[in-house]
Amino acid sequence: MKTKMHNGSRLLSLLLAVVLVFTLTVPALAAEKPQDMNLRIAVMSDLHYLSPDMIADTEDFEHAFNSDRKLLKESSSVLREMLERVRADKPDILLVSGDLTKDGEQECHKALAKALQQLQRDVPGLKVYVINGNHDIRNADALNFNTADGKAVPATRTDPEDFKRIYDFIYSDPTVIATYTPPAGKEAGGLSYVARPADGYTLVVIDTGRYSSDNTSTGKNEHETSGAISADLEQWVIDQIKAAKARGDVVLGMQHHGLVAHFDVQPTILPMYLVNDYERLSQEYADAGMSVMFTGHSHAVDIASATTVAGNTIYDLSLIHISE
């Protein structure tokens, strides 16, 4: 399998600050769809949103703020500006590829969900799709800093079922045609789903998070930075890709963790930013018929591609972290 990294690729020429709005005509897809079937996509990733209601000028917050590399105080303002850009651009769909919240605070998920629903009301016909990142589910670091005595207290943690409930307006959207159900007694990958946002396009959204005892290295129900998918979820994804290709659709994917390495030593020094077994998975997805995977997690902007022995190419679009 051949892999190419493209820093500053011309495919990013329509990047507007931290929101990517573009017509989906990367080379692998250009021959598949006529010009009048282009799909305009806005993309955001790694919002790490922290509600202003949970921030206070306290010693505990300043310690957390100084220990993190994110503009937590500004995350609400940045999010508001990014949503305004989406309102102005009026794309067909908005993708948000994980790490929606600082540390999986339910209060922050609810506020974000409310903002996304308002965005849909403001942009008629806009389809919104999100997936969890490594910060979003069962995160013990979820804290509320806005307390009477100035001491941080645990915020409400988010379990997988909470995530589905909060973002039910997405999971119950008529364009969602399939959801993944893990085998009995397991939870890993359970937030995965498939949507057809427009005729001729299928989006396979993959939950690569490690937050359940059947998928973590410790065997605990606690979040981990790295990403992985089970053999059962992998087969489900491949089956969904093949079904989409049988319909004649262009197949897109979205997950939090990278599918293709974006620089030569990434697998060595930052393996946790690539989904486990990424080389084999990228080949399997490409040969099944997936053309593009939207990812996040790396807090960078880059496009990388991998070409299989059979000559099929898949593009990994890793997008910028908007609150850093």
LOKESE-947188 format. One line per 5 residues: number of its first residue (from 0); for each residue x, y, z of C-alpha. Coordinates in steps of 0.05 Angstrom, whole numbers. Layout:
! residues N
NUM	X:Y:Z ~ ... .
//
This chain:
! residues 324
0	0:0:0 ~ 27:68:-19 ~ 16:128:25 ~ 23:201:6 ~ 25:262:52 .
5	6:330:24 ~ 22:388:70 ~ -11:451:45 ~ -46:413:-9 ~ -84:452:-62 .
10	-144:412:-41 ~ -146:457:20 ~ -149:521:-21 ~ -221:533:1 ~ -204:527:75 .
15	-235:586:110 ~ -197:595:175 ~ -221:535:214 ~ -282:515:174 ~ -275:476:110 .
20	-330:487:60 ~ -317:456:-7 ~ -347:421:-66 ~ -331:347:-62 ~ -293:336:-126 .
25	-227:305:-103 ~ -195:266:-161 ~ -221:198:-140 ~ -292:225:-142 ~ -291:273:-200 .
30	-305:220:-252 ~ -360:188:-212 ~ -410:245:-207 ~ -434:297:-257 ~ -422:370:-239 .
35	-494:382:-217 ~ -488:328:-163 ~ -432:361:-124 ~ -440:362:-48 ~ -420:424:-8 .
40	-391:403:59 ~ -372:445:120 ~ -326:410:169 ~ -305:425:240 ~ -266:382:288 .
45	-240:381:359 ~ -284:437:386 ~ -266:420:458 ~ -324:465:477 ~ -329:487:550 .
50	-393:524:568 ~ -382:593:598 ~ -430:571:654 ~ -376:523:678 ~ -319:573:678 .
55	-299:619:736 ~ -238:659:753 ~ -212:611:806 ~ -147:578:823 ~ -173:510:801 .
60	-193:536:733 ~ -128:574:722 ~ -90:510:739 ~ -131:470:689 ~ -125:525:637 .
65	-49:530:644 ~ -43:455:640 ~ -80:451:574 ~ -64:475:504 ~ -133:500:487 .
70	-167:567:489 ~ -220:543:537 ~ -243:613:556 ~ -254:630:483 ~ -284:564:460 .
75	-355:591:463 ~ -338:653:422 ~ -299:613:372 ~ -356:563:364 ~ -406:619:355 .
80	-363:650:300 ~ -354:584:264 ~ -429:571:264 ~ -439:641:236 ~ -393:623:178 .
85	-434:560:165 ~ -497:602:165 ~ -466:649:114 ~ -439:593:69 ~ -503:551:72 .
90	-470:483:57 ~ -510:419:46 ~ -481:384:106 ~ -438:399:168 ~ -391:345:195 .
95	-362:350:265 ~ -309:295:274 ~ -303:287:349 ~ -278:318:413 ~ -340:360:415 .
100	-330:379:488 ~ -271:394:534 ~ -278:329:572 ~ -346:299:559 ~ -387:344:604 .
105	-461:329:592 ~ -475:403:603 ~ -429:420:545 ~ -458:367:499 ~ -528:393:512 .
110	-507:465:498 ~ -473:444:434 ~ -532:403:411 ~ -578:462:423 ~ -532:507:381 .
115	-530:456:324 ~ -606:449:324 ~ -612:525:320 ~ -563:524:262 ~ -608:475:226 .
120	-667:520:236 ~ -627:579:209 ~ -602:540:148 ~ -662:502:120 ~ -643:435:92 .
125	-576:432:128 ~ -557:362:151 ~ -512:357:212 ~ -472:295:231 ~ -427:287:292 .
130	-386:232:323 ~ -352:226:391 ~ -278:235:402 ~ -233:208:456 ~ -253:265:504 .
135	-328:259:497 ~ -349:194:532 ~ -337:170:604 ~ -283:222:619 ~ -264:229:692 .
140	-233:297:676 ~ -302:328:666 ~ -305:385:716 ~ -348:445:733 ~ -304:503:755 .
145	-361:552:770 ~ -376:536:843 ~ -392:577:904 ~ -328:561:940 ~ -284:562:878 .
150	-266:489:882 ~ -278:448:819 ~ -329:392:825 ~ -344:335:778 ~ -389:353:720 .
155	-441:304:694 ~ -404:250:656 ~ -430:226:589 ~ -444:152:576 ~ -456:125:506 .
160	-531:124:517 ~ -529:197:540 ~ -492:216:477 ~ -546:184:433 ~ -601:217:473 .
165	-570:286:470 ~ -557:281:395 ~ -621:244:381 ~ -639:297:329 ~ -582:267:288 .
170	-591:193:304 ~ -666:198:290 ~ -658:240:226 ~ -692:207:166 ~ -626:208:128 .
175	-596:159:179 ~ -608:91:147 ~ -570:45:194 ~ -540:44:264 ~ -490:-5:292 .
180	-510:-51:350 ~ -452:-84:386 ~ -456:-158:404 ~ -491:-176:469 ~ -452:-153:530 .
185	-408:-104:492 ~ -410:-30:479 ~ -351:-12:435 ~ -369:24:371 ~ -442:31:390 .
190	-446:104:367 ~ -432:87:294 ~ -484:100:241 ~ -496:109:166 ~ -531:166:131 .
195	-550:185:60 ~ -547:261:62 ~ -564:266:-12 ~ -579:220:-70 ~ -515:188:-93 .
200	-477:196:-28 ~ -469:151:33 ~ -434:174:97 ~ -408:119:143 ~ -395:148:213 .
205	-350:105:256 ~ -343:107:331 ~ -268:93:343 ~ -271:113:416 ~ -243:69:472 .
210	-288:80:532 ~ -317:11:549 ~ -287:-49:584 ~ -291:-91:521 ~ -247:-41:483 .
215	-199:-8:533 ~ -129:-30:549 ~ -145:-29:623 ~ -212:-65:618 ~ -246:-6:652 .
220	-304:38:631 ~ -260:100:624 ~ -237:140:563 ~ -170:129:530 ~ -134:173:479 .
225	-122:119:427 ~ -174:92:380 ~ -195:22:359 ~ -252:-16:327 ~ -273:-87:339 .
230	-274:-141:286 ~ -350:-140:288 ~ -353:-65:276 ~ -301:-70:220 ~ -344:-121:184 .
235	-405:-78:193 ~ -369:-18:163 ~ -345:-59:103 ~ -415:-86:92 ~ -443:-15:94 .
240	-392:9:44 ~ -407:-49:-3 ~ -482:-37:2 ~ -471:37:-15 ~ -429:20:-75 .
245	-483:-29:-98 ~ -530:31:-97 ~ -481:69:-140 ~ -463:118:-85 ~ -399:156:-71 .
250	-378:132:-2 ~ -351:180:51 ~ -330:164:121 ~ -321:202:186 ~ -285:181:249 .
255	-243:216:302 ~ -178:179:297 ~ -134:181:236 ~ -138:128:182 ~ -75:147:143 .
260	-9:171:172 ~ 1:246:158 ~ 77:247:169 ~ 130:194:166 ~ 143:185:240 .
265	72:193:264 ~ 62:118:275 ~ 125:117:318 ~ 118:180:361 ~ 42:191:360 .
270	10:123:348 ~ -50:142:391 ~ -72:192:339 ~ -83:136:288 ~ -136:83:296 .
275	-105:17:315 ~ -87:-25:254 ~ -97:36:210 ~ -57:9:151 ~ -99:-53:143 .
280	-164:-17:156 ~ -149:37:104 ~ -136:-16:53 ~ -199:-54:71 ~ -242:8:67 .
285	-211:32:2 ~ -219:-36:-32 ~ -291:-40:-8 ~ -305:27:-42 ~ -295:85:8 .
290	-263:146:-23 ~ -254:197:33 ~ -248:193:109 ~ -258:257:150 ~ -218:254:214 .
295	-195:298:271 ~ -155:286:335 ~ -88:310:308 ~ -104:384:316 ~ -76:398:247 .
300	-97:410:175 ~ -72:360:125 ~ -94:312:70 ~ -60:244:64 ~ -77:188:17 .
305	-65:113:15 ~ -68:70:-48 ~ -79:-4:-43 ~ -45:-59:-82 ~ -109:-63:-123 .
310	-101:10:-142 ~ -157:40:-99 ~ -143:106:-64 ~ -173:133:0 ~ -161:204:25 .
315	-156:221:99 ~ -176:294:111 ~ -150:314:179 ~ -178:381:201 ~ -159:437:247 .
320	-175:443:320 ~ -218:505:326 ~ -206:524:399 ~ -130:519:401 .
//
